[in-house]
Amino acid sequence: MSSGHSPDSLSLIKHSVRALKWSYVGVAARVVLQIASQIVLARLLGPAAFGVVTAAVLVILIAGIVAELGLGTALIQAPSIDSTDIRSAFTRVLLAAAIMSMVILLGADLVAALFGNPQVAAVLRWMTLAMIFQACGAVSLGLLRRRLDFKTIQVAQVSSYFVGFFLIGVTCAWLGAGEWSLVAAWVSQTFLASVIQYARVRHELAPRLRSGPAALTGFGLRTVGASFANWSVENLDNLMVGRAFGTTTLGAYSIAYSLVRTPVNHIVFSLQQVIVPFTARAQEDREMLRKAYLTLLWAVAVVTMPTFFGLGVLAPTAIDALYGSAWSEAIPLLLPLALAMPLHAVQAVGGPVLWGSGEVGREIHVTGWVVVLLILVLLIASRISAIAVAWSVWLVYLVRAIWITGKVSTLIGLRLSKALSMLRGGIVVGCATAATLYAANAGMEYAGLASAYRLGVAVALGAAVLPLCVVLFFRMIFPAELAVPMREILNRAPRRLQGWLSRRFAV
């Protein structure tokens, strides 16, 4: 029976699946490394040091977006490129990075005044090195993503993070370097990652300002607009917290934010790296694109909603067990931020479909209005408390997720209600998982168990409850539209299990 897809489409699917596998091998390692190093550094440094560096990182991130000029993504999206395109992109990125570095060096004192902490200025000036090193590797990273060579990307990211944050950052913190240990970690990580990426893709370094035959500039600038808007949605709350409540509260906010954002960012970033080139090459096969999008929505919801609903209800236990009593200010912030992360994941599945289809303008339109909404609600929330700011983030992420899903649905010929129905399974399993973990944690707390033991038991219980809920509620939560890919998965199961699985899942 024919699948209805051309040999080129099937080859693209095969390469994309292989790339996705490598992405998630790297993601698993990076999540473990990042959370482990964050816990160690947080216990060694405390909220004040984290707040200073977080304030500087906010500026470096937006400067890095401008410095890259969207050219890394443009290299992926272009139908064809040659050496002149690569030379031009590399030259422009370096010039933009140099200009942004000068702007930061001159304006660091103004940024420090904005946050009310003079320590931010010196940290920010040294952090420009991280931005420059990352810019140097932007073209190589784009070329690796274009080739779907995610094995090299993950090797670069995992090894550089281990050296930068574990070997250098933790050692410096243990020796008493304070916030400078985080600076050393950031700078060394970006340097090593760019070196490894360039070693794999040794493109020409000879300068060239004039662009090549590929139309990179226009798409790149639209990408900058979209990235800037996304940065605003994802970081204006941190900026507002630091400005309104000081860098120490910003440190607590950043820890709660990072705890939930680290795993979901790696999950969706790995998806995005594959979705953009996949969509760029599958634009003519709308049926394949629709099936892929619906499958990703369902899978992302079923994975992220139980995980973050459960983490949200365990907030006091998780913060105390992982970071200690010094970080108690982060406890009430964790629930709303955790609930916002599945919404971020849903939006992050749709955005790359628009990018890969050359419809960046649609995302810019949505995100631009979302930024306006975010500014309005943050101005109100910042007059109340940091907790109000965190709930404002949840509200804005909800609006953005629904709006982006609607844009993608229109693009690929779906009804919005059909796309949103893919989230039903995640909501059902998420609520069941959260209720189970909440009850279990309350019972253990009543019995007098320490927070570390309660968290360990909750993690093990959650790992068992999530798949159990999927099996028990499968007929309720599994969409009929995904029957074909599920049947293909079941056909790969051991023969002794195929009959039982087919009857149980009724596929």
Phi, psi and omega in degrees: 000131184286142176281343181087003181249146179287161176303323178296320179295317179296322177296319178297316178300316181299313180293323180292319178296318178298318179296320181295322177300313179295324179300315184281337169298313178294321181299315181302315180293318183291322178297315179298313180298315185291315180293318180297314180293324179296319179297313181297314181294321180296318179291327180281328190256321182087171186296325186298312180296319179297322180296319179298312182290323177300319178299317179292320182297324178304318180288318182297322180297314181290324176295323179294324177298314180294319183295325182287337178059018180070009187286331177298315177291324180297324177296329179286316188284333184298136180301322178210149179221160174227186186296328180292325176297317182293314179299316180297316180298315181296317181297315182294321179296317180295318178297317179296321179296320179296318180295315180296325178297317178296319179298317180293316180301322181281330185256010184299322181294326178293321177296317178299320178295324179300319180270356178068028182217110183296340179296336183297326185299309182295318179298317182297319181298318180287333180290347176299334177299321179297320179296318180295315180296321179293321178297322180297331181262002186296317181291317177300318179296317178299319180292322177295319179293322178300322180278358186058033179270070184278348173297312179295318181300315182290323176299317180296315184291315183291312182294320180292323179292320179298314180293313185293308188268322181278306184286315184270308184298309182295320179298314179297319179295319179296328179278358176093024182281353178062221183297340180291339175293324177289323177298312179300322180295313180299312185295314182292324180295314181294323179297310184294320180299316180294323178297314181295317180296318180290326179298331179276323180238088184274080179282165180294141180255354181300130184293145176203119180274323183291134182287157178274196183291333180288141180274080184271325191296310183299312179296321180299317180293322175296324177295320177300317178299315179295318180294320178296318178296318178295320176302318181298315180297323187269350186228347180298329178295318176299316179300316181293320179297314179296321181289319186273327188239000176095165186287336178291315175296324176300322177300315178295318179297318182293327179291314177298318180296315183291326181299320180272330185281328184303305181294318183290325178298317180293322179298308185286329179294320177295320175299315183298320181299330179270321185296319183299304178294327177299312181294321181300330183259355182243020185298331183276343181256081185295326181296315177298320181295319179296315180297317180296317182294314179296320178297316180295319178301312181296313183295317180297319179294316183293331179275313189280323184295311176299321182298311187273333171297317180295317179296323181299316182285345178260016188308308181299318181293316183295313182295315181294319183289321186275317190246339179096174186293339180296342184252023183298336179296340181278346187300306183290348179277339190288321183300304181297325180290323178294318179293337179282338188292319175300326177293322176297320180294320178298314178297322185288342173284323183282321182306311180297332176296319177294318180296312182294336178272003181076016182254046181300327182302328179295319178291321178300318180300311181296309186293327177300314178290327177294323177298317178300314178299316181299316180300317181297313182289328179290324177299323177285312184295325182293345175274354182254292182190167175294331178295318177298324177298316181297319178291330175297322178299316179301316181298314182292322178295326177297313179298315182295318181298315181293318183294313179296319178300321177296319179296316180293319180301317178297319183297318186258007174081042177241156168278143179301320180299323178295316179295316182292335179295341177293344182272350185302317181299317179297321181294315181297309181294323180297314180295319179296318180294315181297318180297318180296314181293322179297315180295317181295318180295319179298319178295317179292323178294320177297327179281353176090016179286143179294158184299324180296319178292318180299318181293318179299316179295320181296319179297314179297318180295317179297321179297332179272323184290321184302303179295328178296318178295322179299318180292314184294321184257017191302314183294335179279325190257348185269122181286143179297333182296342184256016183296321183295308178297327178293321179297322179294325178292316180297326179294342178271352180287161176304144186302325181294335182264342187301316182297313181296316181297318180297318178292319183293318182269352175052043180262000000 
